[in-house]
Amino acid sequence: MLVLVTLTAALAIAVSVNADSIANICPDDVVRTGSKYLKVLDDKCYQFFVDPALKKTYWEAQITCNQYEGKLAMPKTEKFNQFLVDSLLDYNIIEEVFIGLDNLKNANEFMWADGKNLRVPGFYNNFEKDIEMFRPFRSSTVEQRPETQSNECVVLDPVIDSWRKVNCRRDMVQRLFGLKNKRLFICEYGEDDIDKEDADDAVSPTGDDATHNDTQVNDRPTLFQNPDFWRWPLRTIFPDFDDVVAFKTAIVILFTVIVLTFPEP
């Protein structure tokens, strides 16, 4: 009985200390959103967006974090990386989440959300320099290849405790169906926070993620030229569907498959 009382008291103290730490370190506006998905390590506050309904694109996640003068989480050391992994598993999250690392400004150099490059102790930059310390990227040659592609973001996989490069906008399947690359993410608040005005300098999506304007400016579009005519079938199933070209491509591929599968007798 005494052991049970002692454990209960210790747990209550730990919860109280954690609540005090969150209140002291996390921004007030963030605390007001609720402390269930807030955690603190050293002098940094982390907000875990692990509700599937809150999935966002990389740029939307940046804006969400910037709202309270934060940024996407930057696990620059093994200690912080392990903390994020353990926290995600505590929340029963087994899917990849966005972290604040990308090559949007320079295809040949990965940069943290605070503007610093990946050349820090315990890392290798551009997947070229293999070192013995913290090696978060997957060990396959594909992940370590020096020749990187542009518009790549990094995601953290808590199940295998590693990072992976992904296209920031969408992968092949998402592109085919006109879907955006939306994922869970983690915001970081702390002493290294960038100035809020720096958020305005965040790289904005271009190309596929730019605003679509398929309608004619001078002429009233016909039914088949109206992009909404092509969007509505998949929008009923995929709310994020927005790529008319991808849908038309999918229709052509489907028609081709049907013709090849069921040739004329």
Summary of the structure (lengths in Angstrom):
residues: 265
radius of gyration: 22.5
end to end distance: 82.4
largest distance: 84.1
contacts: 725
relative contact order: 0.14
helix: 38%
strand: 16%
